[in-house]
Each structure stands twice: as structure tokens, then as C-alpha cells.
Amino acid sequence: MPNVRNDGRMREKALRTVQTHSFAVDEARLYLDMHPDCDGARRYFDKQNALRKNAVREYENMFGPLTTDNINAQKDGWQWTDQPMPWEMGV
């Protein structure tokens, strides 16, 4: 039987990584809205965006879809609701 407690910790850690990089991407995007010519901010945005995409991919490989962006309902079926929602973790 899998260690449900450990699985919950792994899921939480993976989600926290996605959230951290998502926050950084959002903040960099807001900064770039006001300073679009800032090379450092553009590099930071690109780096954080790549890290976020990787974190989302890793999360989804381990725990299923996190957003509807990567769901193929015809191919995979509708499994969106088969997993706990992010706000249900720890329950």
C-alpha cells in the first residue's frame, strides 16, 4: 500500500514549487508592463516562466492535470475531477 502521508507531502511540495514560480512570473509580467525595455526583467521572466512550465509538467506527470491547459478530453477522458483539488490537500 502506498504511503498516503508521503504522497500528500510530495504533492504539496510539487504544488508549492508551481506556486512559487507562478508568483515570480506574475510579478515579472507586471514589472515588464511598466518597464518593457528592461533586459534583466525579461531574462528573469523567461527563466521563471521556463521553471514554472517545468514544475507544472512534473506535477502533472506525478499527480494529474493541474490546469485545463494540458487536458485532452477526447484522448484521455475527463479525469479532471478524479484527484483532490489543490485546496483539498491536507483534508
Backbone hydrogen bonds, N-H to C=O, Kabsch-Sander energy under -0.5 kcal/mol:
donor,donor_aa,acceptor,acceptor_aa,energy
4,V,2,P,-1.3
7,D,3,N,-2.5
8,G,4,V,-2.3
9,R,5,R,-1.6
10,M,6,N,-2.6
11,R,7,D,-2.6
12,E,8,G,-2.4
13,K,9,R,-2.5
14,A,10,M,-2.5
15,L,11,R,-2.6
16,R,12,E,-2.4
17,T,13,K,-1.8
18,V,14,A,-1.8
19,Q,15,L,-2.6
20,T,16,R,-2.5
21,H,17,T,-2.1
22,S,18,V,-2.4
23,F,19,Q,-2.5
24,A,20,T,-1.9
25,V,21,H,-2.4
26,D,22,S,-2.5
27,E,23,F,-2.6
28,A,24,A,-2.4
29,R,25,V,-2.5
30,L,26,D,-2.2
31,Y,27,E,-2.3
32,L,28,A,-2.8
33,D,29,R,-1.6
34,M,30,L,-0.8
34,M,31,Y,-1.0
35,H,31,Y,-2.0
38,C,35,H,-1.8
39,D,37,D,-0.9
42,R,38,C,-2.1
43,R,39,D,-2.5
44,Y,40,G,-2.5
45,F,41,A,-2.8
46,D,42,R,-2.5
47,K,43,R,-2.5
48,Q,44,Y,-2.8
49,N,45,F,-2.8
50,A,46,D,-2.1
51,L,47,K,-2.3
52,R,48,Q,-2.6
53,K,49,N,-2.5
54,N,50,A,-2.2
55,A,51,L,-2.4
56,V,52,R,-2.7
57,R,53,K,-2.4
58,E,54,N,-2.6
59,Y,55,A,-2.5
60,E,56,V,-2.9
61,N,57,R,-2.1
62,M,58,E,-1.7
63,F,59,Y,-3.3
64,G,60,E,-1.5
70,N,67,T,-0.8
71,I,68,T,-1.4
73,A,71,I,-0.5
76,D,72,N,-3.2
77,G,73,A,-1.5
79,Q,77,G,-1.0
82,D,79,Q,-1.9
83,Q,80,W,-0.5
88,E,85,M,-2.5
89,M,86,P,-0.9
91,V,88,E,-1.7
